[in-house]
Amino acid sequence: MHPALAETDHRPWAIPERPWAWRQRWCDLLFAHWPVPVSALRHLVPESLEIQQFGGTSWVGVVPFRMEGVTMRGLPEMPGLSNFLELNLRLYVEYQGRPGVWFLSLDASNAPAVWAARTFFHLPYFRARMRMREFAGDFYYDSERIVGGQAMEAIYAPSGDSYLAKPGTLEHWLTERYCLYTQSPSGTLYQGQIHHKPWPLQPAKAEFPFNDLAAPHGFSLEGQPPLLHFAQSLDVVVWGLEPL
């Protein structure tokens, strides 16, 4: 059994009966969230998906992290391919009562990973020049998209002990999501399921000297994010897409 499947009772619905297809590990991850009105986001999401709200507003997440051990089921990790940096810009949506994530963009430092995710998962991945350094407990993260130039700089670190978010709280609502939604070039909408143990969250501190990831989408993320969380490591399994 993959370690990600050691706990399943926390899932809002049952594990898929078919075998999972990919495994990976997410490391040194920051969740940074800003409230953004639905009216600024509605044109970015297919009409069949509802943009969810919490506390009277929708939320946008910027998530920089490091990927490890990314490979298909049954295959070994591949040097130069299985480990890379990733940066996500994401929204929170639902389809027929099932909450999930809608990605506006995903930047990665690995060209084959960008190609595979675009080809097999129809996700808006972009190749970027990325760097992550750790010094005295702080993570220095910078990314610049090769085509388009969208960039982000962040300095972040955990600032407290690890805990599990309680159901009904905003941090639980933002992080405990077990599927993504995506759309093929032909317009077909898909759901992709994932599984992992509950997030081991820590309070965090962060600064964003520069961040224009939202600019191509017609809105901005102004000021410091009001909600910050850090997670050191989490094992994940991923299933293939299913059309809706």
C-alpha positions in Angstrom: 0.0 0.0 0.0 1.3 3.5 -0.8 1.8 5.6 2.3 -0.7 8.1 1.0 -3.5 5.5 1.3 -2.8 4.7 5.0 -5.6 7.0 6.0 -8.9 7.4 4.0 -11.6 8.1 6.6 -11.1 11.9 6.2 -12.1 11.9 2.5 -15.5 13.5 1.6 -16.2 10.6 -0.8 -14.9 7.1 -1.4 -11.5 6.2 -2.9 -11.9 5.4 -6.6 -12.1 1.6 -7.3 -9.7 1.7 -10.2 -5.9 1.8 -9.5 -4.2 5.1 -9.1 -1.8 6.1 -11.9 0.9 8.5 -10.5 2.7 9.0 -7.3 4.5 12.1 -6.0 5.5 14.0 -2.9 4.9 17.7 -2.2 7.6 19.4 -0.1 8.3 22.8 1.7 4.9 24.1 0.4 3.4 27.5 1.1 -0.4 28.2 0.9 -0.9 31.9 0.4 -4.5 33.0 0.0 -6.3 36.2 -0.9 -10.0 37.0 -1.0 -11.1 37.9 -4.5 -14.8 38.5 -5.5 -16.5 35.9 -7.7 -17.3 38.7 -10.2 -13.6 39.1 -10.9 -13.2 35.3 -11.5 -16.4 34.1 -13.2 -15.1 34.5 -16.7 -12.1 32.3 -16.0 -14.1 29.2 -15.1 -16.4 27.0 -17.3 -20.1 27.8 -16.6 -20.8 24.3 -15.5 -18.5 24.8 -12.5 -19.6 26.8 -9.5 -17.0 29.1 -7.9 -17.3 28.4 -4.2 -17.3 31.1 -1.5 -16.3 31.1 2.2 -17.0 34.0 4.5 -18.8 35.8 1.7 -16.0 35.8 -0.8 -14.2 33.4 -3.2 -10.5 32.8 -2.6 -7.3 32.7 -4.8 -4.3 30.6 -3.8 -0.7 31.0 -4.7 1.2 27.8 -3.9 5.0 27.4 -4.4 6.6 24.1 -3.5 9.0 21.4 -4.5 8.0 18.1 -6.1 9.8 14.8 -5.4 9.4 11.3 -6.7 7.0 12.1 -9.5 6.5 9.0 -11.6 3.9 6.6 -12.9 2.8 3.6 -10.9 5.2 0.7 -11.2 8.1 2.8 -12.5 11.1 3.9 -10.5 11.9 7.5 -9.9 13.9 9.0 -12.8 16.9 11.3 -12.2 16.3 14.7 -13.8 12.6 14.1 -14.3 11.0 13.1 -11.0 12.1 16.1 -8.9 11.4 19.8 -9.8 9.9 23.0 -8.6 6.2 24.0 -9.2 4.1 27.1 -8.6 0.3 27.1 -8.8 -2.3 29.8 -9.1 -5.7 28.2 -8.1 -9.3 28.7 -7.5 -11.9 26.7 -5.5 -14.9 25.3 -7.4 -17.4 22.5 -7.3 -19.3 20.3 -9.7 -22.6 18.7 -8.6 -21.7 19.1 -5.0 -18.1 17.8 -5.2 -15.5 20.5 -4.3 -12.3 20.7 -6.1 -9.6 22.9 -7.5 -9.4 24.9 -10.8 -5.9 25.9 -11.9 -5.4 29.2 -13.6 -1.8 28.4 -14.2 0.9 26.0 -13.1 4.6 26.9 -13.6 7.3 24.2 -13.5 11.0 24.0 -13.9 10.9 20.6 -15.8 10.1 20.7 -19.5 9.0 17.0 -19.8 6.7 17.5 -16.8 5.1 20.5 -18.5 4.6 18.6 -21.7 3.1 15.5 -19.9 0.7 17.6 -17.8 -0.5 19.6 -20.8 -0.9 16.5 -22.9 -2.4 14.0 -20.5 -4.2 16.2 -18.0 -5.1 19.3 -20.1 -3.6 21.5 -17.4 -2.3 25.1 -18.1 1.4 24.3 -17.3 4.1 26.7 -18.3 7.9 26.3 -18.4 9.7 28.7 -16.0 13.1 29.5 -14.7 12.8 28.7 -11.0 15.0 28.6 -8.0 14.4 27.6 -4.3 17.0 28.1 -1.6 16.8 27.6 2.2 18.8 29.8 4.6 18.4 29.9 8.3 15.0 28.3 8.1 13.6 30.7 5.5 12.8 29.6 1.9 13.7 31.9 -0.9 11.6 31.1 -4.0 11.6 32.8 -7.4 10.0 32.0 -10.7 9.9 33.6 -14.1 7.9 32.2 -16.9 10.0 31.7 -20.1 7.2 32.8 -22.4 5.2 35.7 -21.1 7.6 36.6 -18.3 5.1 36.3 -15.5 7.1 36.1 -12.3 6.8 35.7 -8.5 9.3 36.1 -5.7 8.5 34.9 -2.2 10.3 34.5 1.1 8.5 32.2 3.5 8.9 30.0 6.6 6.8 28.0 9.1 6.1 30.0 12.2 4.5 27.5 14.6 3.8 23.8 15.3 2.1 21.4 13.0 -1.7 20.7 13.3 -4.6 19.3 11.4 -7.2 21.8 10.3 -10.7 21.3 11.8 -13.7 20.7 9.5 -15.7 23.8 9.0 -12.7 26.2 9.2 -11.4 28.2 6.3 -8.0 26.5 6.2 -9.7 23.1 6.1 -12.0 24.3 3.3 -9.0 25.6 1.3 -6.6 22.7 1.6 -8.6 19.4 2.1 -9.6 19.0 -1.6 -9.4 15.6 -3.3 -10.0 16.4 -7.0 -9.2 18.9 -9.7 -11.2 20.0 -12.7 -9.8 20.7 -16.1 -11.0 21.2 -19.7 -9.5 19.8 -22.9 -8.9 22.0 -26.0 -12.1 20.5 -27.5 -14.2 21.8 -24.5 -14.7 18.5 -22.6 -14.7 18.9 -18.9 -12.7 16.4 -16.8 -12.3 15.5 -13.1 -9.0 14.1 -11.8 -8.9 12.6 -8.3 -6.1 12.6 -5.8 -5.5 11.3 -2.3 -3.3 12.0 0.6 -3.4 12.1 4.4 -4.8 15.2 6.1 -2.6 18.2 5.5 0.0 18.7 8.4 -0.3 22.5 8.4 1.8 25.0 10.2 1.2 28.7 10.5 3.5 30.6 8.3 5.0 34.0 7.6 5.7 35.2 4.1 6.7 38.2 2.0 6.1 38.7 -1.7 8.5 41.2 -3.2 7.0 40.6 -6.6 4.0 38.7 -7.8 2.2 39.3 -11.2 0.8 35.8 -11.7 -2.8 37.0 -11.7 -2.2 39.8 -14.2 -2.9 37.8 -17.4 -6.3 36.8 -15.9 -7.5 40.4 -15.4 -7.3 40.7 -11.6 -4.6 41.5 -9.1 -3.4 40.1 -5.7 -2.7 43.3 -3.8 -1.0 43.5 -0.4 0.2 40.7 1.8 -2.0 37.6 1.8 -4.2 37.5 4.9 -3.9 33.7 5.2 -0.6 31.8 5.2 0.1 28.1 5.9 3.2 25.9 5.5 3.5 22.1 5.0 6.8 20.3 5.1 5.9 17.1 3.2 3.0 15.1 1.9 2.8 11.9 -0.2 0.1 11.9 -2.9 -1.4 9.5 -5.4 -3.2 10.6 -8.5 -5.8 8.9 -10.7 -6.2 9.5 -14.5 -8.9 11.9 -15.7 -12.5 11.1 -16.1 -14.9 13.0 -18.4 -17.9 14.6 -16.7 
